[in-house]
Amino acid sequence: MCVMKKNITRKNKILKHLGINIKFYRKKLNLTQEQIAELIDVERSYITAIENGTKSPSIYFIYELSRALNINLKELMDINIE
């Protein structure tokens, strides 16, 4: 596998696992996508895309999301794809 393809695969896995973590903590608080979107002032569709692993959020967005979910960045970014 070429390096570029390997990096794309790794990126996709990271985004997928980030989305899984976000959904887990959101549901733990019994929040809908709409509610969490309102808390951080984004469209619900953006939350959907991130939870599905199809968008790559900025570090600022991830920080704001962790605050809205009442968790630290380390918990949200606890991702192991190896």
Biopython code that builds the backbone (N, CA, C, O; Angstrom):
import numpy as np
from Bio.PDB.StructureBuilder import StructureBuilder

atoms = [
    (1, "MET", "N", (0.857, -1.178, 0.000)),
    (1, "MET", "CA", (0.000, 0.000, 0.000)),
    (1, "MET", "C", (0.896, 1.232, 0.000)),
    (1, "MET", "O", (1.864, 1.303, 0.758)),
    (2, "CYS", "N", (0.580, 2.181, -0.833)),
    (2, "CYS", "CA", (1.402, 3.382, -0.884)),
    (2, "CYS", "C", (1.159, 4.238, 0.365)),
    (2, "CYS", "O", (0.132, 4.113, 1.031)),
    (3, "VAL", "N", (2.125, 5.107, 0.662)),
    (3, "VAL", "CA", (2.066, 5.938, 1.864)),
    (3, "VAL", "C", (0.820, 6.816, 1.874)),
    (3, "VAL", "O", (0.169, 6.951, 2.910)),
    (4, "MET", "N", (0.480, 7.414, 0.730)),
    (4, "MET", "CA", (-0.678, 8.309, 0.660)),
    (4, "MET", "C", (-1.962, 7.562, 1.012)),
    (4, "MET", "O", (-2.782, 8.062, 1.783)),
    (5, "LYS", "N", (-2.134, 6.385, 0.457)),
    (5, "LYS", "CA", (-3.341, 5.600, 0.721)),
    (5, "LYS", "C", (-3.393, 5.187, 2.193)),
    (5, "LYS", "O", (-4.463, 5.183, 2.801)),
    (6, "LYS", "N", (-2.249, 4.843, 2.758)),
    (6, "LYS", "CA", (-2.168, 4.451, 4.168)),
    (6, "LYS", "C", (-2.561, 5.625, 5.067)),
    (6, "LYS", "O", (-3.280, 5.443, 6.049)),
    (7, "ASN", "N", (-2.085, 6.837, 4.730)),
    (7, "ASN", "CA", (-2.426, 8.022, 5.519)),
    (7, "ASN", "C", (-3.907, 8.351, 5.442)),
    (7, "ASN", "O", (-4.505, 8.752, 6.441)),
    (8, "ILE", "N", (-4.508, 8.186, 4.268)),
    (8, "ILE", "CA", (-5.942, 8.433, 4.111)),
    (8, "ILE", "C", (-6.738, 7.431, 4.948)),
    (8, "ILE", "O", (-7.711, 7.799, 5.605)),
    (9, "THR", "N", (-6.327, 6.188, 4.921)),
    (9, "THR", "CA", (-6.996, 5.162, 5.716)),
    (9, "THR", "C", (-6.893, 5.483, 7.199)),
    (9, "THR", "O", (-7.879, 5.365, 7.928)),
    (10, "ARG", "N", (-5.718, 5.886, 7.651)),
    (10, "ARG", "CA", (-5.523, 6.243, 9.060)),
    (10, "ARG", "C", (-6.397, 7.439, 9.438)),
    (10, "ARG", "O", (-7.021, 7.448, 10.499)),
    (11, "LYS", "N", (-6.438, 8.443, 8.567)),
    (11, "LYS", "CA", (-7.273, 9.621, 8.823)),
    (11, "LYS", "C", (-8.738, 9.212, 8.945)),
    (11, "LYS", "O", (-9.433, 9.666, 9.854)),
    (12, "ASN", "N", (-9.207, 8.369, 8.047)),
    (12, "ASN", "CA", (-10.601, 7.923, 8.088)),
    (12, "ASN", "C", (-10.897, 7.173, 9.383)),
    (12, "ASN", "O", (-11.965, 7.351, 9.970)),
    (13, "LYS", "N", (-9.971, 6.344, 9.829)),
    (13, "LYS", "CA", (-10.166, 5.602, 11.080)),
    (13, "LYS", "C", (-10.219, 6.543, 12.273)),
    (13, "LYS", "O", (-11.038, 6.369, 13.176)),
    (14, "ILE", "N", (-9.345, 7.537, 12.272)),
    (14, "ILE", "CA", (-9.335, 8.508, 13.375)),
    (14, "ILE", "C", (-10.654, 9.276, 13.412)),
    (14, "ILE", "O", (-11.251, 9.432, 14.477)),
    (15, "LEU", "N", (-11.112, 9.756, 12.252)),
    (15, "LEU", "CA", (-12.373, 10.497, 12.206)),
    (15, "LEU", "C", (-13.548, 9.629, 12.622)),
    (15, "LEU", "O", (-14.455, 10.105, 13.305)),
    (16, "LYS", "N", (-13.547, 8.369, 12.224)),
    (16, "LYS", "CA", (-14.619, 7.439, 12.597)),
    (16, "LYS", "C", (-14.656, 7.244, 14.113)),
    (16, "LYS", "O", (-15.725, 7.292, 14.721)),
    (17, "HIS", "N", (-13.495, 7.025, 14.717)),
    (17, "HIS", "CA", (-13.439, 6.812, 16.162)),
    (17, "HIS", "C", (-13.757, 8.083, 16.947)),
    (17, "HIS", "O", (-14.374, 8.016, 18.011)),
    (18, "LEU", "N", (-13.346, 9.230, 16.435)),
    (18, "LEU", "CA", (-13.720, 10.492, 17.068)),
    (18, "LEU", "C", (-15.237, 10.631, 17.069)),
    (18, "LEU", "O", (-15.829, 11.005, 18.081)),
    (19, "GLY", "N", (-15.861, 10.333, 15.944)),
    (19, "GLY", "CA", (-17.324, 10.392, 15.852)),
    (19, "GLY", "C", (-17.999, 9.458, 16.832)),
    (19, "GLY", "O", (-19.005, 9.817, 17.445)),
    (20, "ILE", "N", (-17.454, 8.266, 16.985)),
    (20, "ILE", "CA", (-17.997, 7.297, 17.940)),
    (20, "ILE", "C", (-17.902, 7.853, 19.357)),
    (20, "ILE", "O", (-18.854, 7.745, 20.129)),
    (21, "ASN", "N", (-16.755, 8.451, 19.706)),
    (21, "ASN", "CA", (-16.583, 9.036, 21.037)),
    (21, "ASN", "C", (-17.564, 10.176, 21.275)),
    (21, "ASN", "O", (-18.172, 10.263, 22.341)),
    (22, "ILE", "N", (-17.717, 11.041, 20.296)),
    (22, "ILE", "CA", (-18.633, 12.171, 20.439)),
    (22, "ILE", "C", (-20.057, 11.670, 20.671)),
    (22, "ILE", "O", (-20.755, 12.150, 21.564)),
    (23, "LYS", "N", (-20.472, 10.721, 19.876)),
    (23, "LYS", "CA", (-21.824, 10.177, 20.013)),
    (23, "LYS", "C", (-22.013, 9.520, 21.379)),
    (23, "LYS", "O", (-23.062, 9.674, 22.005)),
    (24, "PHE", "N", (-21.000, 8.790, 21.840)),
    (24, "PHE", "CA", (-21.077, 8.125, 23.147)),
    (24, "PHE", "C", (-21.299, 9.142, 24.260)),
    (24, "PHE", "O", (-22.213, 8.987, 25.070)),
    (25, "TYR", "N", (-20.463, 10.188, 24.307)),
    (25, "TYR", "CA", (-20.582, 11.181, 25.385)),
    (25, "TYR", "C", (-21.847, 12.024, 25.239)),
    (25, "TYR", "O", (-22.439, 12.421, 26.242)),
    (26, "ARG", "N", (-22.266, 12.300, 24.016)),
    (26, "ARG", "CA", (-23.515, 13.049, 23.814)),
    (26, "ARG", "C", (-24.700, 12.259, 24.340)),
    (26, "ARG", "O", (-25.558, 12.803, 25.036)),
    (27, "LYS", "N", (-24.748, 10.976, 24.006)),
    (27, "LYS", "CA", (-25.852, 10.133, 24.461)),
    (27, "LYS", "C", (-25.798, 9.917, 25.974)),
    (27, "LYS", "O", (-26.836, 9.799, 26.624)),
    (28, "LYS", "N", (-24.602, 9.867, 26.524)),
    (28, "LYS", "CA", (-24.438, 9.720, 27.977)),
    (28, "LYS", "C", (-25.122, 10.871, 28.713)),
    (28, "LYS", "O", (-25.630, 10.697, 29.820)),
    (29, "LEU", "N", (-25.130, 12.046, 28.086)),
    (29, "LEU", "CA", (-25.800, 13.214, 28.663)),
    (29, "LEU", "C", (-27.247, 13.344, 28.203)),
    (29, "LEU", "O", (-27.931, 14.310, 28.540)),
    (30, "ASN", "N", (-27.709, 12.356, 27.424)),
    (30, "ASN", "CA", (-29.070, 12.378, 26.879)),
    (30, "ASN", "C", (-29.347, 13.635, 26.055)),
    (30, "ASN", "O", (-30.419, 14.234, 26.143)),
    (31, "LEU", "N", (-28.358, 14.015, 25.258)),
    (31, "LEU", "CA", (-28.513, 15.173, 24.380)),
    (31, "LEU", "C", (-28.729, 14.711, 22.949)),
    (31, "LEU", "O", (-28.137, 13.727, 22.504)),
    (32, "THR", "N", (-29.577, 15.427, 22.236)),
    (32, "THR", "CA", (-29.759, 15.164, 20.813)),
    (32, "THR", "C", (-28.665, 15.904, 20.041)),
    (32, "THR", "O", (-27.970, 16.759, 20.590)),
    (33, "GLN", "N", (-28.530, 15.567, 18.786)),
    (33, "GLN", "CA", (-27.593, 16.309, 17.943)),
    (33, "GLN", "C", (-27.995, 17.776, 17.868)),
    (33, "GLN", "O", (-27.143, 18.664, 17.879)),
    (34, "GLU", "N", (-29.272, 18.018, 17.793)),
    (34, "GLU", "CA", (-29.776, 19.396, 17.741)),
    (34, "GLU", "C", (-29.386, 20.166, 19.006)),
    (34, "GLU", "O", (-28.962, 21.318, 18.921)),
    (35, "GLN", "N", (-29.523, 19.550, 20.154)),
    (35, "GLN", "CA", (-29.199, 20.224, 21.413)),
    (35, "GLN", "C", (-27.711, 20.547, 21.516)),
    (35, "GLN", "O", (-27.338, 21.653, 21.908)),
    (36, "ILE", "N", (-26.869, 19.587, 21.167)),
    (36, "ILE", "CA", (-25.427, 19.842, 21.258)),
    (36, "ILE", "C", (-25.013, 20.888, 20.222)),
    (36, "ILE", "O", (-24.128, 21.705, 20.478)),
    (37, "ALA", "N", (-25.650, 20.861, 19.063)),
    (37, "ALA", "CA", (-25.359, 21.862, 18.035)),
    (37, "ALA", "C", (-25.711, 23.268, 18.532)),
    (37, "ALA", "O", (-24.964, 24.216, 18.289)),
    (38, "GLU", "N", (-26.821, 23.400, 19.213)),
    (38, "GLU", "CA", (-27.219, 24.692, 19.757)),
    (38, "GLU", "C", (-26.234, 25.174, 20.811)),
    (38, "GLU", "O", (-25.925, 26.364, 20.877)),
    (39, "LEU", "N", (-25.740, 24.255, 21.637)),
    (39, "LEU", "CA", (-24.796, 24.623, 22.691)),
    (39, "LEU", "C", (-23.505, 25.216, 22.139)),
    (39, "LEU", "O", (-22.898, 26.085, 22.765)),
    (40, "ILE", "N", (-23.088, 24.748, 20.973)),
    (40, "ILE", "CA", (-21.823, 25.233, 20.421)),
    (40, "ILE", "C", (-22.014, 26.061, 19.150)),
    (40, "ILE", "O", (-21.046, 26.406, 18.471)),
    (41, "ASP", "N", (-23.261, 26.373, 18.842)),
    (41, "ASP", "CA", (-23.607, 27.279, 17.745)),
    (41, "ASP", "C", (-23.121, 26.795, 16.379)),
    (41, "ASP", "O", (-22.425, 27.506, 15.653)),
    (42, "VAL", "N", (-23.514, 25.556, 16.056)),
    (42, "VAL", "CA", (-23.260, 25.003, 14.719)),
    (42, "VAL", "C", (-24.548, 24.347, 14.229)),
    (42, "VAL", "O", (-25.496, 24.172, 14.994)),
    (43, "GLU", "N", (-24.571, 23.994, 12.970)),
    (43, "GLU", "CA", (-25.729, 23.299, 12.405)),
    (43, "GLU", "C", (-25.745, 21.835, 12.850)),
    (43, "GLU", "O", (-24.689, 21.225, 13.018)),
    (44, "ARG", "N", (-26.921, 21.283, 13.038)),
    (44, "ARG", "CA", (-27.058, 19.878, 13.417)),
    (44, "ARG", "C", (-26.394, 18.980, 12.381)),
    (44, "ARG", "O", (-25.799, 17.960, 12.730)),
    (45, "SER", "N", (-26.492, 19.352, 11.125)),
    (45, "SER", "CA", (-25.908, 18.539, 10.064)),
    (45, "SER", "C", (-24.388, 18.418, 10.210)),
    (45, "SER", "O", (-23.801, 17.415, 9.802)),
    (46, "TYR", "N", (-23.756, 19.434, 10.788)),
    (46, "TYR", "CA", (-22.312, 19.371, 11.021)),
    (46, "TYR", "C", (-21.994, 18.337, 12.097)),
    (46, "TYR", "O", (-21.028, 17.584, 11.972)),
    (47, "ILE", "N", (-22.801, 18.300, 13.146)),
    (47, "ILE", "CA", (-22.635, 17.287, 14.197)),
    (47, "ILE", "C", (-22.826, 15.898, 13.598)),
    (47, "ILE", "O", (-22.054, 14.984, 13.885)),
    (48, "THR", "N", (-23.836, 15.742, 12.782)),
    (48, "THR", "CA", (-24.091, 14.459, 12.116)),
    (48, "THR", "C", (-22.870, 14.022, 11.309)),
    (48, "THR", "O", (-22.431, 12.877, 11.410)),
    (49, "ALA", "N", (-22.330, 14.932, 10.514)),
    (49, "ALA", "CA", (-21.183, 14.608, 9.670)),
    (49, "ALA", "C", (-19.960, 14.223, 10.511)),
    (49, "ALA", "O", (-19.224, 13.306, 10.148)),
    (50, "ILE", "N", (-19.748, 14.899, 11.598)),
    (50, "ILE", "CA", (-18.604, 14.577, 12.459)),
    (50, "ILE", "C", (-18.814, 13.227, 13.127)),
    (50, "ILE", "O", (-17.892, 12.413, 13.183)),
    (51, "GLU", "N", (-20.012, 12.982, 13.630)),
    (51, "GLU", "CA", (-20.294, 11.684, 14.258)),
    (51, "GLU", "C", (-20.176, 10.543, 13.243)),
    (51, "GLU", "O", (-19.826, 9.422, 13.612)),
    (52, "ASN", "N", (-20.461, 10.816, 11.991)),
    (52, "ASN", "CA", (-20.340, 9.801, 10.935)),
    (52, "ASN", "C", (-18.919, 9.676, 10.400)),
    (52, "ASN", "O", (-18.627, 8.781, 9.607)),
    (53, "GLY", "N", (-18.039, 10.571, 10.832)),
    (53, "GLY", "CA", (-16.648, 10.528, 10.399)),
    (53, "GLY", "C", (-16.404, 11.064, 9.010)),
    (53, "GLY", "O", (-15.389, 10.747, 8.390)),
    (54, "THR", "N", (-17.336, 11.886, 8.505)),
    (54, "THR", "CA", (-17.180, 12.413, 7.148)),
    (54, "THR", "C", (-16.647, 13.850, 7.108)),
    (54, "THR", "O", (-16.337, 14.363, 6.033)),
    (55, "LYS", "N", (-16.540, 14.494, 8.257)),
    (55, "LYS", "CA", (-15.965, 15.841, 8.348)),
    (55, "LYS", "C", (-14.814, 15.810, 9.343)),
    (55, "LYS", "O", (-14.831, 15.049, 10.310)),
    (56, "SER", "N", (-13.827, 16.639, 9.094)),
    (56, "SER", "CA", (-12.667, 16.752, 9.965)),
    (56, "SER", "C", (-12.758, 18.078, 10.732)),
    (56, "SER", "O", (-12.457, 19.134, 10.176)),
    (57, "PRO", "N", (-13.166, 18.029, 11.992)),
    (57, "PRO", "CA", (-13.356, 19.270, 12.746)),
    (57, "PRO", "C", (-12.033, 19.910, 13.152)),
    (57, "PRO", "O", (-11.008, 19.238, 13.264)),
    (58, "SER", "N", (-12.076, 21.208, 13.367)),
    (58, "SER", "CA", (-10.893, 21.939, 13.839)),
    (58, "SER", "C", (-10.658, 21.625, 15.315)),
    (58, "SER", "O", (-11.554, 21.149, 16.012)),
    (59, "ILE", "N", (-9.459, 21.894, 15.769)),
    (59, "ILE", "CA", (-9.142, 21.684, 17.181)),
    (59, "ILE", "C", (-9.985, 22.622, 18.054)),
    (59, "ILE", "O", (-10.368, 22.252, 19.164)),
    (60, "TYR", "N", (-10.271, 23.813, 17.569)),
    (60, "TYR", "CA", (-11.131, 24.737, 18.316)),
    (60, "TYR", "C", (-12.527, 24.132, 18.486)),
    (60, "TYR", "O", (-13.102, 24.187, 19.573)),
    (61, "PHE", "N", (-13.069, 23.555, 17.411)),
    (61, "PHE", "CA", (-14.390, 22.934, 17.493)),
    (61, "PHE", "C", (-14.360, 21.771, 18.490)),
    (61, "PHE", "O", (-15.273, 21.629, 19.303)),
    (62, "ILE", "N", (-13.323, 20.946, 18.431)),
    (62, "ILE", "CA", (-13.211, 19.805, 19.339)),
    (62, "ILE", "C", (-13.139, 20.291, 20.790)),
    (62, "ILE", "O", (-13.742, 19.692, 21.681)),
    (63, "TYR", "N", (-12.408, 21.365, 21.016)),
    (63, "TYR", "CA", (-12.330, 21.953, 22.356)),
    (63, "TYR", "C", (-13.707, 22.416, 22.831)),
    (63, "TYR", "O", (-14.117, 22.100, 23.948)),
    (64, "GLU", "N", (-14.414, 23.156, 21.997)),
    (64, "GLU", "CA", (-15.753, 23.640, 22.353)),
    (64, "GLU", "C", (-16.713, 22.469, 22.595)),
    (64, "GLU", "O", (-17.544, 22.515, 23.502)),
    (65, "LEU", "N", (-16.592, 21.451, 21.797)),
    (65, "LEU", "CA", (-17.435, 20.275, 21.949)),
    (65, "LEU", "C", (-17.141, 19.571, 23.265)),
    (65, "LEU", "O", (-18.066, 19.146, 23.957)),
    (66, "SER", "N", (-15.883, 19.443, 23.618)),
    (66, "SER", "CA", (-15.541, 18.795, 24.891)),
    (66, "SER", "C", (-16.112, 19.581, 26.068)),
    (66, "SER", "O", (-16.577, 18.994, 27.045)),
    (67, "ARG", "N", (-16.074, 20.891, 25.973)),
    (67, "ARG", "CA", (-16.670, 21.725, 27.037)),
    (67, "ARG", "C", (-18.177, 21.514, 27.124)),
    (67, "ARG", "O", (-18.728, 21.402, 28.219)),
    (68, "ALA", "N", (-18.842, 21.461, 25.976)),
    (68, "ALA", "CA", (-20.296, 21.256, 25.952)),
    (68, "ALA", "C", (-20.674, 19.880, 26.498)),
    (68, "ALA", "O", (-21.744, 19.708, 27.081)),
    (69, "LEU", "N", (-19.785, 18.903, 26.304)),
    (69, "LEU", "CA", (-20.047, 17.548, 26.785)),
    (69, "LEU", "C", (-19.549, 17.328, 28.218)),
    (69, "LEU", "O", (-19.684, 16.235, 28.768)),
    (70, "ASN", "N", (-18.976, 18.370, 28.811)),
    (70, "ASN", "CA", (-18.444, 18.312, 30.180)),
    (70, "ASN", "C", (-17.376, 17.238, 30.357)),
    (70, "ASN", "O", (-17.349, 16.535, 31.368)),
    (71, "ILE", "N", (-16.500, 17.121, 29.366)),
    (71, "ILE", "CA", (-15.370, 16.196, 29.448)),
    (71, "ILE", "C", (-14.117, 16.933, 29.001)),
    (71, "ILE", "O", (-14.192, 17.998, 28.389)),
    (72, "ASN", "N", (-12.963, 16.350, 29.315)),
    (72, "ASN", "CA", (-11.733, 17.004, 28.858)),
    (72, "ASN", "C", (-11.348, 16.483, 27.476)),
    (72, "ASN", "O", (-11.858, 15.462, 27.013)),
    (73, "LEU", "N", (-10.446, 17.202, 26.839)),
    (73, "LEU", "CA", (-10.021, 16.829, 25.492)),
    (73, "LEU", "C", (-9.431, 15.424, 25.447)),
    (73, "LEU", "O", (-9.621, 14.699, 24.471)),
    (74, "LYS", "N", (-8.724, 15.044, 26.493)),
    (74, "LYS", "CA", (-8.098, 13.721, 26.524)),
    (74, "LYS", "C", (-9.154, 12.627, 26.414)),
    (74, "LYS", "O", (-8.962, 11.655, 25.684)),
    (75, "GLU", "N", (-10.260, 12.774, 27.127)),
    (75, "GLU", "CA", (-11.339, 11.776, 27.047)),
    (75, "GLU", "C", (-11.926, 11.716, 25.642)),
    (75, "GLU", "O", (-12.149, 10.632, 25.102)),
    (76, "LEU", "N", (-12.171, 12.855, 25.066)),
    (76, "LEU", "CA", (-12.783, 12.906, 23.747)),
    (76, "LEU", "C", (-11.848, 12.343, 22.674)),
    (76, "LEU", "O", (-12.292, 11.705, 21.719)),
    (77, "MET", "N", (-10.562, 12.586, 22.844)),
    (77, "MET", "CA", (-9.572, 12.171, 21.848)),
    (77, "MET", "C", (-8.943, 10.813, 22.180)),
    (77, "MET", "O", (-7.928, 10.451, 21.585)),
    (78, "ASP", "N", (-9.514, 10.067, 23.102)),
    (78, "ASP", "CA", (-8.981, 8.751, 23.436)),
    (78, "ASP", "C", (-9.300, 7.793, 22.292)),
    (78, "ASP", "O", (-10.331, 7.119, 22.287)),
    (79, "ILE", "N", (-8.387, 7.752, 21.324)),
    (79, "ILE", "CA", (-8.586, 7.004, 20.107)),
    (79, "ILE", "C", (-7.408, 6.067, 19.887)),
    (79, "ILE", "O", (-6.254, 6.496, 19.903)),
    (80, "ASN", "N", (-7.701, 4.789, 19.681)),
    (80, "ASN", "CA", (-6.644, 3.827, 19.401)),
    (80, "ASN", "C", (-7.024, 3.084, 18.123)),
    (80, "ASN", "O", (-7.972, 2.300, 18.115)),
    (81, "ILE", "N", (-6.291, 3.330, 17.058)),
    (81, "ILE", "CA", (-6.623, 2.707, 15.772)),
    (81, "ILE", "C", (-5.618, 1.636, 15.370)),
    (81, "ILE", "O", (-5.765, 1.019, 14.315)),
    (82, "GLU", "N", (-4.623, 1.413, 16.176)),
    (82, "GLU", "CA", (-3.592, 0.422, 15.818)),
    (82, "GLU", "C", (-4.069, -0.977, 16.067)),
    (82, "GLU", "O", (-3.334, -1.934, 15.823)),
]
sb = StructureBuilder()
sb.init_structure("model")
sb.init_model(0)
sb.init_chain("A")
sb.init_seg("    ")
for serial, (resi, resn, name, xyz) in enumerate(atoms, 1):
    if name == "N":
        sb.init_residue(resn, " ", resi, " ")
    sb.init_atom(name, np.array(xyz, "f"), 0.0, 1.0, " ", f" {name:<3s}", serial, name[0])
structure = sb.get_structure()
